[in-house]
């Protein structure tokens, strides 16, 4: 995994791979049009695990957004600033950039990106929700190929499994998302593409977290306690 730098104002990886004009010329994206599916390799899995952990750390206050901005070479923050100055900034995007392979004399390097959206109620309150989606612009199926060891390293304890149909019918409360309204949930982003959800719980920095993995129907294994391939992940600070 790429470790957080101890130096203040770290140079972001996304800037390190740009040329003088600001273009990324010596690298290609880790997902491309020629793929029928994207199967993560060990470097990509490790970096995704690191990104999940960073989101969890921000939600529990183990690190602040300013810490990440100043010291983490992988992560860039983009705040959604309202037009009215009296309205607080409650939403931000995180972009995590990492190098899969460096350029060689005969081939370009490979670079990857992961994204998350984080939300809070106000500028003086903790970040409360985070959302990571593996949807890529080319709509290529993504296989994360995770095993139980990843969930163990993240400290995640399996709690329950439920289906999108359970949320729609009201048999299962929608308590892991910014809105408890199913219509808003299903019409936002790709939430309704998920077929089944796996809920995990953990405590980090003395703060309880709920972490829910959404899985597509064609990736669902009824006998699996842990989702090997997931599509969306929802994180919620519980206090």
Secondary structure, DSSP 8 states (H G I E B T S, - for coil): -----SSSS---HHHHT--TTS---SEEESS-TT-SEEE--HHHHHHHHHHHHHHHHHHHTSS-HHHHHHH-SSEEEEE---SSTTS---EEEEEEEEEEE--BTTB-EEEEEEEEEEE-SSTTS---EEEEE---TT--EEE----HHHHHHTT-EEEEEEEHHHHHHTSS---SSS---HHHHHTSTTGGG--EEEEEEEEETTEEEEEEEEE-GGG--TT-SS-SS-SEEEEEE--
